Amino acid sequence: MPQFPKDILEPTTDFFPSAPTLWAPPQAPTRPPVDSETIREWARANGHQVSSSGRIPAAIREAWESARS
């Protein structure tokens, strides 16, 4: 009895590697650049309290964006 069968080295199936895909982490939607002073002026004119410097709160930015739509 042979130690290995005769057909052990014969290919039975073909192997084709898949094409490589480049993975990139998901990107957060980007907002178009806007002058923050424009948003501050709008906020003050519409009764919102906003500081004269620093980050504009998201709620005010969202209100400004919805008013522009």
N, C-alpha and C positions, 0 to 999 in steps of 0.2 A: 504494500500500500504506500503510495507516494506521500511525502510529508505535506506538500502543497498541491492543490488541484491545478490542472493545466491552464484553466482560464483565469487564474488569479490576477494576472497582469493585463488582461484584456479590458479595455474601458467599456463600462456598461452604460454610463450616463455621461453627458457632456456637462462641463462646468463653465459658465460664463459669469465673471464677476459683474456686479451691477456698476453702473456709472457712478463715480463719486459725486456726492452732493455737498455743497458748502452750506453749513449751518450758521445761522446768525441769530443772536438773541432777538426776541421781539422788541420793537421800538415803540415807545410811547408816542401817541400822536403829538405832533409839534404844532405849536401855535405860531402864527405869523408874528414877527416882531412888531411891537407897538410902543410908541413913546409912553412911558408910564405917567408922564404929566398930563397927557391927553385923557387917560382913564381917571386920574385924580380930579381933573376939572369936571369931567362928566359926573363923577360920584358926588362931588360937592354940590353941583347944580341940581342933582336929583335927590338930595337929602341924606346921602350916606356920609358917615364920618370916616375920614381916611387921613392918615398922617401925611406930613409933607415929605417924608423920606422913608426909605425902607421898603420892605416887600408889601405889595398890594394883596390884601386877603382874597382868597379864591372866590368867596361869595360875591365880592364886588366885581371881580374880573368876569365871573359868570353872568352877573346881572348886566354888565356892560356889553358882553357878547350877545346876550339874548335881546338887548335893546337895539343892537345894530342889525339883527337878522330880520 
